[in-house]
């Protein structure tokens, strides 16, 4: 078994402010540097940046040298003592990062050492490089094992990603609102979903079916990777979960929360649209029993189903809910567990879409859609209806 050394450090100019992390993995026997990893984090504290530096180093070891022992060296007394279990972790952001670091370390032979700041200059330089250049970088020695092709694709896919501002150079400047990342998750399957019956905010209120519970577990596992590995490693990990108050969404959100170690709160404004008398019927049954009402309702903005809710009224409600969430969780990453129509409502706002935004996107059970919002000033759609985790 070879011996590796991870030197890790993070910094923030403002605390919180623009932050970066740096990790160096060294062959403990030869002293050769195997990889240098710099990550630009965006708005964060020193402590968050230091944890992300540690996670970056551990991830590289897990992917490339999982059989080697590891000595972690950091000048952060906080991170070292918390990872050793000597100090409690009170801040929710830190709790999630520590969970991820411990997950990575659980399969390794790891020991932690505090070192003076002057002995951690290589990692400190990488953190400052990330902050100076506002971008990520990874440099490996030719002798180091190759990064798996999937990981290389992940790195190349975020070259044009801006951690603190809209990524497109065509986007208007002058954005002053904090960045809030919203991870939109539709609930898992229910008996009504499986029988293709309309299921709004009225009528039956089922919990998840057995298949829906498996959906929720799968999406929970995928969300645990956000901020550390997989296709969304470049995003900040979630620190909050908000759900529609309807049983199927609370059930889904609770499963996610148990996996991420987060509590769930509800917001009435992101409940599904009300279908009134049509709840519990199939589309064919509605067309057969309410043919005139159904045809007037299709493609309309202000026509509601009998005793139901129009798109106009729904949009006012869901946009109010969206703004409340962005205000409450400004600067954070929040998982929003809701339904087809509220998810489309968030996407409509992000894309400044018209009425057709409420029927054009497909939103599958337990799919993931991710939008970055700077209040109502700017938005960026990262992904929509991602379902690869459900295969």
Secondary structure, 3 states (H helix, E strand, C coil): CCEEEEEEEEEEECCCEEEEEEEEEEECCCCCEEEEEEEEEEEECHHHHHHHHHHHHHHHHHHHCCCCEEEEEECCHHHHHHHCCCCCCCCHHHHHHHHHHHHHHCCCEEEEEECCHHHHHHHHHHHHHHHHHCCCEEEECCCCCCCCHHHHHHHHHCCCCCCCCCCCCCCCCCCCCCCEEEEEEECCCCHHHHCCCCCCCCCCCCCCCHHHHHHHHHHHHHHCCCCCCHHHCCCCCCCEEEECCCHHHHHHHHHHHHHHCCCEEECHHHCCCCCHHHCCCCHHHHHHHCHHHHHHHCCCCCCCCCCCCCHHHHHHHHHHHHHHHHHHCCCCEEEEEECHHHHHHHHHHHHCCCHHHHCCCCCCCCCEEEEEEECCCEEEEEEEEECHHHC
